[in-house]
Amino acid sequence: MKPFTENVVEIILSIPAGKVATYGQIAGLAGSPRAARQVVRVLHSMSRKYHLPWHRVINAKGQIALQDDESYHEQRLSLEAEGVEIGLNGVIDLGKFQWKPSLHLK
């Protein structure tokens, strides 16, 4: 695995229940702020193998980015089960639920 990919996997595994992180946030923490699409690739290809909490990763607008209904609802239900509130327009309050790693790591 390449260092960026390893970092992304480690970061996603660190997101605690009840919190979310954005693709861009994870890319930045992994050392490549413009690599949000690479984070999508890692999630798509490695979620099962590494048991990644993929449902805790959302877009920069605070929304679930998945397009197909089944995956969208699975992610939404998983987040709600952890206490993440999703607004009427499907928006998650990043001020309240976005993971702040400096508060949780180490």
Summary of the structure (lengths in Angstrom):
residues: 106
radius of gyration: 12.9
end to end distance: 23.9
largest distance: 39.5
contacts: 288
relative contact order: 0.20
helix: 55%
strand: 9%
